Amino acid sequence: MKGDLKALLEGKLLPIELASLCKSYDIIGDIAVIRIPETLSSHNNIIAEALMQQHKHVKSVWRQASPVSGVFRLRDLEWIAGEKQTTTLYKEHGCLFKVDIKECYFSPRLAYERMRIANAVRNKEVIVNMFAGVGAYSIIIARHSTAAKIYSIDLNPVAVEHLRENILLNKMINRVIPMEGEASSIIHQKLQNIADRVLMPLPEKAYEYIESALSAINQQSGWIHYYDFEHARKHEDPIDKVKAKVSHTLQRRKIKFELAHNRVVRQTGPNWYQIAVDIHVTK
């Protein structure tokens, strides 16, 4: 869930102060995560109180103090108000997720994308999720499709621990299979040529793992759900830039493919976009 922080603070901050705020914020369970520039740090309590008054169930407010970064895709968080907790229960599409916002990557802004993929899954498919995190994509797919197995890989041991708990919470034992480790190594050792569908929800590094995704697809054909970040100036199309990059790699491999669906998932910064491309591959 996201909201308009500027609208909540009209009349509480000066117009020039409101102009420096990012208007969006995330609510994950009973925790709110907001971005406040250093120049407004003296107003942290005012901002947090306005948010908690608007959302009565919010018990803890944290400031995002850095971008998402590092191999585990984490961000620095600064406690502002309420309970000093980072673990919460989050509900989405009829599923329940235990999340530690400090130790695991999680974004509620991908809710539409998770259900979009779940609706595309066909009966008895085998799926490999290369970057599963706490299991949001995997468990929502399991809940809303008849997929047979969803192998769910992540390098972060804390995320995999939460993934295991979320499998139990949602009664998905033996359908969602947790696997801790580096995705390409696990695919090479255990998951070659088994998947009808591969998920790559790690836009920072997905391009580096295309070869591994291809090796997971079964011997006939399958789908790769590919995500990337792309910069585009005023007269450039970020989708076209991602499609060209992916096409070059697949053509070099002499693989038959179709870029069946593509969309801008969200804008992540000035002239930066998160792009989703669904690739149908025939080996």
N, C-alpha and C positions, 0 to 999 in steps of 0.2 A: 504494500500500500504506500502511495506517495501523496503528498499534499502540497499546498501553496503556502510556504512559510511567510512570505511577504504579506499575504492577505491576513494572516493571523496577527501580524504585528503592526498593522496600520493604526496610527494613533499612539503607539507605544514607543516607536522610534522615529527619528527625523527622516524626512524623505531622502536626504542624501545618504543616511545610514541604510535605509531599506534598499537603495539602489545597489549597494555593495554586497547584498545577500544573494545567495543562490536560493531560488524560491522553493525548490523541491527538497523533500526529506523522505526518509524511509521509516516505516514502522514494521518491525519484525516481532511478532508476538506482542509482548508487553514492553518492548524496548524501542526507543526512537533513536535514529542516527541522523544527525544534521551536520551541515557544513557552515561554519562561521569564520569569516576572515579574522586574522589577528587584530585588526584595527577595531573590531567590535567585541573583543574579549571581555571588556568591562560590562557588557550587556548580556553575558551568557545566561545569568539567572532569569532575567526578564524574558528572554527568548524561550528558555526551557519551561518556565511557568505558563506562558501563553500556550505552548504546545500541549502541556499536560492538562490544562483547563479544557482545551478543545477535544482531547482524546483521553477520556477519564480512565481507560484501562491501562494507559501507559504508566509504568512504574519506574522507569529508568531512562535517562536521556544522556546520550554520548555525542561528543563532537568528533567528526572525522578529521583527523589532524594530518593525514597524508593520503596520497593516492594509493590505490591497490597496487602492490608490487611484490617482487620476490617469487621464489619457486612455488610457494604455497598460496600466492595471491592474497596476501593479508594487508591490512591497513592499520595505521596507528590510530588509537581511539583515546579520547580524553573525557573522563567522567565529568558531567556538569551538574546533574540533579537527580533526586530520587534514590532508589536503591543502587548500590554499587555492584551490579550484577551484569554479566555478559552472556549468560545462558538463558534461553527462553524456549517456549514451545510455539511453533508457527503453523498455522493451518492454511492449506491451499488445495483447491480442487478436491475436497473430501479426504485429504491426507494430512497427517500430523508429523511435524519434523522437530526434533530437538536440535537446536543450533547454538553454538558458541560463536558469537559475532566477532570475537577477538582472535580466536584460534582457527576458525574455518572460514573459507570464502562462502558467502551466500548473498544473493540478490533477489529481493521480491519483485524486481522489475522485469524478470524473465518469466513471469507466470503465464502470459499469453503464449510465449514461445514453447514452454514445456507442454502445454495442452495441445498446441498445434502439432507437435511431433507425435504425441500420444494418439491423436486422431488419425494420423497417417499409417500407424502400425497395423499390419494385417495378421490374420489368424496364425498362431503357432510360430511366429518369427523368433529367431535367435538374435539378440541385440548385444553389441559391445559398446559400453559407455566408457570412453577412454579417460575421461576426467570427471568422475562422478561426484566428488565432494561429499556432502552429507546425504546424497541420494535423491535430491528433488526430482530431476529428470527421470531417473530409473523407477522410483516408486510411483510417481504419477502415471508413467507409462504402464506399469504393472496394474495399477488400479483401473485404468480406463481403456485397457486393451486386453486381448487374449494372447499376448506375447508368451512364448514358452519359457525362455530364460533371458535374463538381462544381466550380463557380466559387467560389474561396476568397479572400475579401477580408480584408485587415487594414491598419490605419493605421500600425502599428509596423514600421518598415523592418527592424529586427533580427529580428522575428518572421517577416516575409515571407522574409528571407534563409534562416532555418532551415526555413521551409515548403518553399522550393525544394530545399534539401538533402534534406529528408525525402521529397519526391516522388521524387528520384533513389534514395535508400536503399531505398524500397519499390517501385520500378519502376512508378510511377503516372503517367509522362509521358503527356500528351494526355488523361488522364482527370481528374486533379486540376489545375485551372488556377489558378496563383497570380496575385493582383491586388493591388497595393499602392495604398492610398488610402482615402478616406472612403467608407463603404458606400453612403450615399444618393446621392452624386455618381456613383459608378461604376454603380450600378443605373440612374440616370436617363440616363446617357450611353450605356451599352452593354448592359444586361441587362433591359430592360423586356419584360414579357410572354413570358418564355422558360421559367420555372421550373415544375416539377411540385411542388417542395418547397423551402421556404426555412427555413434554420436561423438562430436568433437567440440564440446562447449568450453574451449579454452582459446579465445580469440588472440591472446598474446602470442601463442606458440603453435597453433593448430597447423600452420603451413609446414612447419618442420616435421610434422608427424603424418603427412599424407601417405607416405610409403607404408607406414605401419597400418594405417586404416585400410589401405588396399589389400594388404596381406591378410587382414582379418576377414574380408569379404569372401563368401563361399565361391566355389569353382564356377558357378553359373553367372549370377548377377546379384546386385544388392544396392543399397542406398547408403550414401555418406552425407550426414548433416554437418556441414562445415561452417565454422564461424571465424570471422577475421575482423580486425580493426583496420580502417582505411582512411587516409587523409584525402580530401578532395577540395580543390579550390572552387571558386564561384561557377566556372563553366565546365567543371569535371563531374562525372557521375561516379560515386564511390562503388556502386554495384558493378559497373562496367570494369572498373580497375581490378576488383577482386576476381571477377569472372575471367578476365584476361590472364591473371597470374595463375589461377587454378588450371585453366585450359592449357596453358603452356606446359605445365608439369605433367598433366595426363596425356597430352599429345606426344610428349617426349617418351613416355612409357608405351606408346602405341596401344592405348586402351580405348575401347569404344565407350563413350560416355555421353550423357545428356545433362545439361544444367536446367533441371526441370522447374525449379522455383527459387526465387531469390527476393530478399526484402531487406530494408533498413530496419534493424531491430530497435535502435535508438541512437540518438546523437550523444556522444560521450564528452565532447569538448568543442571549442571553435574549429570548425572544418574537419572534425574527426567523427567517424561513424562506426557503429558495430553492424556488421553485415552477416546475414545468414544466406547460405547457398545450399540447396538440396541437389546432390549429384547422384544420378543413376548410372551405375557402372556395369558394363558387361564384359566379363573376362574372355 
